[in-house]
Amino acid sequence: MTRIFNIGLWAASLFISLFVTGIAVADVPRLALTEERHQFETVVEGVAVLHDFVIRNGGTAELQIERVESG
């Protein structure tokens, strides 16, 4: 009975470790920003102001940006 329990425990441990490892190495996109916000100084009405947000993919799968909102 103990031998069957040990084999079952070993099989369960193997299954869990393979499952966790599979999740850890899965290809996922990962959005990486150098800054999340930018505070503009006082702006004169009618003058255009620009700021570049640098976005990179820190993951291993394709990163798709579907929507951008300003606040």
ZATI-927867 format. One record per residue: residue number from 1; x, y, z of N, C-alpha, C in turn; residue in three letters. Coordinates in Angstrom, 2 decimals, always signed. Example, Ala and Ser with C-alpha at 12.3 -4.5 7.8 and 13.67 -1.06 7.14 Angstrom:
REM ZATI-927867
+-----+---------+---------+---------+---------+---------+---------+---------+---------+---------+-----+
:   i :    n_c1 :    n_c2 :    n_c3 :   ca_c1 :   ca_c2 :   ca_c3 :    c_c1 :    c_c2 :    c_c3 :  aa :
+-----+---------+---------+---------+---------+---------+---------+---------+---------+---------+-----+
:   1 :  +13.19 :   -5.69 :   +7.80 :  +12.30 :   -4.50 :   +7.80 :  +13.20 :   -3.30 :   +7.80 : Ala :
:   2 :  +12.85 :   -2.25 :   +7.08 :  +13.67 :   -1.06 :   +7.14 :  +12.90 :   +0.03 :   +7.87 : Ser :
+-----+---------+---------+---------+---------+---------+---------+---------+---------+---------+-----+
END
This chain:
REM ZATI-927867
+-----+---------+---------+---------+---------+---------+---------+---------+---------+---------+-----+
:   i :    n_c1 :    n_c2 :    n_c3 :   ca_c1 :   ca_c2 :   ca_c3 :    c_c1 :    c_c2 :    c_c3 :  aa :
+-----+---------+---------+---------+---------+---------+---------+---------+---------+---------+-----+
:   1 :   +0.82 :   -1.19 :   +0.00 :   +0.00 :   +0.00 :   +0.00 :   +0.87 :   +1.26 :   +0.00 : Met :
:   2 :   +1.96 :   +1.25 :   +0.77 :   +2.85 :   +2.40 :   +0.84 :   +3.52 :   +2.63 :   -0.50 : Thr :
:   3 :   +3.88 :   +1.55 :   -1.19 :   +4.53 :   +1.68 :   -2.51 :   +3.59 :   +2.33 :   -3.51 : Arg :
:   4 :   +2.33 :   +1.97 :   -3.52 :   +1.35 :   +2.56 :   -4.43 :   +1.18 :   +4.05 :   -4.10 : Ile :
:   5 :   +1.12 :   +4.37 :   -2.82 :   +1.00 :   +5.76 :   -2.40 :   +2.21 :   +6.57 :   -2.85 : Phe :
:   6 :   +3.42 :   +6.01 :   -2.71 :   +4.65 :   +6.70 :   -3.13 :   +4.67 :   +6.94 :   -4.64 : Asn :
:   7 :   +4.24 :   +5.94 :   -5.42 :   +4.20 :   +6.11 :   -6.87 :   +3.18 :   +7.18 :   -7.23 : Ile :
:   8 :   +2.03 :   +7.17 :   -6.58 :   +1.00 :   +8.18 :   -6.83 :   +1.49 :   +9.57 :   -6.46 : Gly :
:   9 :   +2.17 :   +9.69 :   -5.35 :   +2.71 :  +10.98 :   -4.91 :   +3.78 :  +11.47 :   -5.90 : Leu :
:  10 :   +4.62 :  +10.55 :   -6.38 :   +5.65 :  +10.91 :   -7.35 :   +5.00 :  +11.38 :   -8.66 : Trp :
:  11 :   +3.98 :  +10.67 :   -9.12 :   +3.30 :  +11.03 :  -10.37 :   +2.62 :  +12.40 :  -10.23 : Ala :
:  12 :   +1.99 :  +12.65 :   -9.09 :   +1.34 :  +13.94 :   -8.87 :   +2.37 :  +15.07 :   -8.85 : Ala :
:  13 :   +3.51 :  +14.83 :   -8.21 :   +4.57 :  +15.84 :   -8.17 :   +5.10 :  +16.12 :   -9.57 : Ser :
:  14 :   +5.29 :  +15.09 :  -10.37 :   +5.77 :  +15.26 :  -11.73 :   +4.77 :  +16.06 :  -12.55 : Leu :
:  15 :   +3.51 :  +15.71 :  -12.45 :   +2.46 :  +16.43 :  -13.19 :   +2.43 :  +17.90 :  -12.80 : Phe :
:  16 :   +2.48 :  +18.19 :  -11.52 :   +2.45 :  +19.59 :  -11.05 :   +3.67 :  +20.34 :  -11.53 : Ile :
:  17 :   +4.85 :  +19.75 :  -11.46 :   +6.06 :  +20.46 :  -11.90 :   +6.04 :  +20.71 :  -13.40 : Ser :
:  18 :   +5.55 :  +19.76 :  -14.19 :   +5.45 :  +19.97 :  -15.64 :   +4.42 :  +21.04 :  -15.95 : Leu :
:  19 :   +3.32 :  +21.05 :  -15.24 :   +2.26 :  +22.05 :  -15.44 :   +2.78 :  +23.44 :  -15.12 : Phe :
:  20 :   +3.44 :  +23.60 :  -13.99 :   +3.97 :  +24.90 :  -13.58 :   +5.06 :  +25.36 :  -14.54 : Val :
:  21 :   +5.93 :  +24.48 :  -14.95 :   +6.98 :  +24.82 :  -15.89 :   +6.39 :  +25.24 :  -17.23 : Thr :
:  22 :   +5.35 :  +24.58 :  -17.66 :   +4.69 :  +24.94 :  -18.91 :   +4.12 :  +26.33 :  -18.86 : Gly :
:  23 :   +3.58 :  +26.73 :  -17.74 :   +3.05 :  +28.08 :  -17.61 :   +4.19 :  +29.09 :  -17.59 : Ile :
:  24 :   +5.27 :  +28.77 :  -16.93 :   +6.37 :  +29.70 :  -16.78 :   +7.04 :  +30.01 :  -18.12 : Ala :
:  25 :   +7.06 :  +29.07 :  -19.06 :   +7.75 :  +29.29 :  -20.32 :   +6.79 :  +29.62 :  -21.46 : Val :
:  26 :   +5.51 :  +29.79 :  -21.17 :   +4.54 :  +30.11 :  -22.21 :   +4.86 :  +31.47 :  -22.82 : Ala :
:  27 :   +4.67 :  +31.58 :  -24.13 :   +4.88 :  +32.85 :  -24.80 :   +3.77 :  +33.82 :  -24.44 : Asp :
:  28 :   +4.14 :  +34.96 :  -23.89 :   +3.17 :  +35.99 :  -23.55 :   +3.76 :  +37.36 :  -23.90 : Val :
:  29 :   +2.91 :  +38.29 :  -24.34 :   +3.39 :  +39.65 :  -24.53 :   +3.48 :  +40.35 :  -23.18 : Pro :
:  30 :   +4.38 :  +41.31 :  -23.06 :   +4.53 :  +42.03 :  -21.80 :   +4.81 :  +43.50 :  -22.12 : Arg :
:  31 :   +3.84 :  +44.36 :  -21.87 :   +3.99 :  +45.79 :  -22.14 :   +4.99 :  +46.39 :  -21.17 : Leu :
:  32 :   +5.98 :  +47.11 :  -21.70 :   +6.98 :  +47.76 :  -20.87 :   +7.04 :  +49.23 :  -21.26 : Ala :
:  33 :   +6.81 :  +50.10 :  -20.29 :   +6.84 :  +51.55 :  -20.51 :   +7.98 :  +52.16 :  -19.71 : Leu :
:  34 :   +8.63 :  +53.16 :  -20.29 :   +9.66 :  +53.87 :  -19.53 :   +9.01 :  +54.81 :  -18.52 : Thr :
:  35 :   +7.79 :  +55.29 :  -18.83 :   +7.02 :  +56.11 :  -17.90 :   +5.54 :  +55.92 :  -18.22 : Glu :
:  36 :   +4.70 :  +55.94 :  -17.20 :   +3.27 :  +55.76 :  -17.41 :   +2.53 :  +57.08 :  -17.58 : Glu :
:  37 :   +3.08 :  +58.17 :  -17.07 :   +2.44 :  +59.48 :  -17.14 :   +3.47 :  +60.54 :  -17.49 : Arg :
:  38 :   +2.95 :  +61.63 :  -18.04 :   +3.80 :  +62.79 :  -18.28 :   +3.00 :  +64.03 :  -17.92 : His :
:  39 :   +3.54 :  +64.86 :  -17.08 :   +2.87 :  +66.09 :  -16.66 :   +3.46 :  +67.25 :  -17.47 : Gln :
:  40 :   +2.64 :  +67.82 :  -18.35 :   +3.10 :  +68.97 :  -19.11 :   +3.12 :  +70.20 :  -18.21 : Phe :
:  41 :   +4.05 :  +71.08 :  -18.49 :   +4.09 :  +72.38 :  -17.80 :   +2.95 :  +73.24 :  -18.35 : Glu :
:  42 :   +2.85 :  +74.46 :  -17.90 :   +1.83 :  +75.37 :  -18.39 :   +1.96 :  +75.52 :  -19.90 : Thr :
:  43 :   +0.82 :  +75.43 :  -20.58 :   +0.81 :  +75.48 :  -22.04 :   +0.00 :  +76.69 :  -22.48 : Val :
:  44 :   +0.54 :  +77.43 :  -23.42 :   -0.17 :  +78.56 :  -24.00 :   -1.23 :  +78.02 :  -24.95 : Val :
:  45 :   -2.43 :  +78.55 :  -24.85 :   -3.53 :  +78.08 :  -25.68 :   -3.18 :  +78.23 :  -27.16 : Glu :
:  46 :   -3.44 :  +77.17 :  -27.92 :   -3.18 :  +77.18 :  -29.35 :   -1.82 :  +76.64 :  -29.74 : Gly :
:  47 :   -0.92 :  +76.45 :  -28.77 :   +0.41 :  +75.93 :  -29.06 :   +0.39 :  +74.41 :  -28.93 : Val :
:  48 :   +0.90 :  +73.71 :  -29.93 :   +0.93 :  +72.25 :  -29.88 :   +2.07 :  +71.79 :  -28.98 : Ala :
:  49 :   +1.79 :  +70.81 :  -28.18 :   +2.82 :  +70.19 :  -27.34 :   +2.86 :  +68.70 :  -27.65 : Val :
:  50 :   +4.03 :  +68.14 :  -27.60 :   +4.22 :  +66.73 :  -27.92 :   +5.04 :  +66.05 :  -26.83 : Leu :
:  51 :   +4.79 :  +64.77 :  -26.67 :   +5.62 :  +63.95 :  -25.79 :   +5.58 :  +62.53 :  -26.32 : His :
:  52 :   +6.72 :  +61.91 :  -26.43 :   +6.80 :  +60.53 :  -26.91 :   +6.82 :  +59.58 :  -25.72 : Asp :
:  53 :   +5.92 :  +58.60 :  -25.75 :   +5.94 :  +57.52 :  -24.78 :   +6.61 :  +56.33 :  -25.46 : Phe :
:  54 :   +7.65 :  +55.83 :  -24.87 :   +8.37 :  +54.69 :  -25.44 :   +7.72 :  +53.42 :  -24.92 : Val :
:  55 :   +7.25 :  +52.61 :  -25.85 :   +6.59 :  +51.34 :  -25.53 :   +7.42 :  +50.23 :  -26.15 : Ile :
:  56 :   +7.68 :  +49.20 :  -25.38 :   +8.37 :  +48.04 :  -25.94 :   +7.72 :  +46.77 :  -25.43 : Arg :
:  57 :   +7.96 :  +45.72 :  -26.13 :   +7.44 :  +44.42 :  -25.76 :   +8.52 :  +43.69 :  -24.98 : Asn :
:  58 :   +8.31 :  +43.50 :  -23.68 :   +9.27 :  +42.79 :  -22.85 :   +8.99 :  +41.30 :  -22.80 : Gly :
:  59 :   +7.99 :  +40.83 :  -23.55 :   +7.64 :  +39.42 :  -23.55 :   +8.16 :  +38.72 :  -24.79 : Gly :
:  60 :   +7.63 :  +37.52 :  -25.02 :   +8.10 :  +36.70 :  -26.13 :   +7.04 :  +36.50 :  -27.21 : Thr :
:  61 :   +5.81 :  +36.93 :  -26.96 :   +4.75 :  +36.82 :  -27.97 :   +4.48 :  +38.20 :  -28.55 : Ala :
:  62 :   +3.79 :  +38.24 :  -29.67 :   +3.48 :  +39.51 :  -30.33 :   +2.59 :  +40.37 :  -29.43 : Glu :
:  63 :   +2.98 :  +41.63 :  -29.26 :   +2.21 :  +42.57 :  -28.48 :   +1.33 :  +43.38 :  -29.43 : Leu :
:  64 :   +0.03 :  +43.35 :  -29.21 :   -0.91 :  +44.09 :  -30.04 :   -1.57 :  +45.17 :  -29.20 : Gln :
:  65 :   -1.42 :  +46.42 :  -29.61 :   -2.06 :  +47.53 :  -28.92 :   -3.32 :  +47.86 :  -29.70 : Ile :
:  66 :   -4.46 :  +47.64 :  -29.07 :   -5.74 :  +47.79 :  -29.76 :   -6.43 :  +49.10 :  -29.48 : Glu :
:  67 :   -6.07 :  +49.77 :  -28.38 :   -6.75 :  +51.00 :  -28.02 :   -5.84 :  +51.86 :  -27.15 : Arg :
:  68 :   -5.83 :  +53.16 :  -27.40 :   -5.06 :  +54.10 :  -26.59 :   -5.98 :  +55.23 :  -26.18 : Val :
:  69 :   -5.93 :  +55.61 :  -24.93 :   -6.76 :  +56.70 :  -24.42 :   -5.88 :  +57.75 :  -23.76 : Glu :
:  70 :   -6.24 :  +58.99 :  -23.95 :   -5.55 :  +60.05 :  -23.25 :   -6.40 :  +60.50 :  -22.07 : Ser :
:  71 :   -5.77 :  +61.09 :  -21.08 :   -6.55 :  +61.43 :  -19.90 :   -6.50 :  +62.86 :  -19.51 : Gly :
+-----+---------+---------+---------+---------+---------+---------+---------+---------+---------+-----+
END
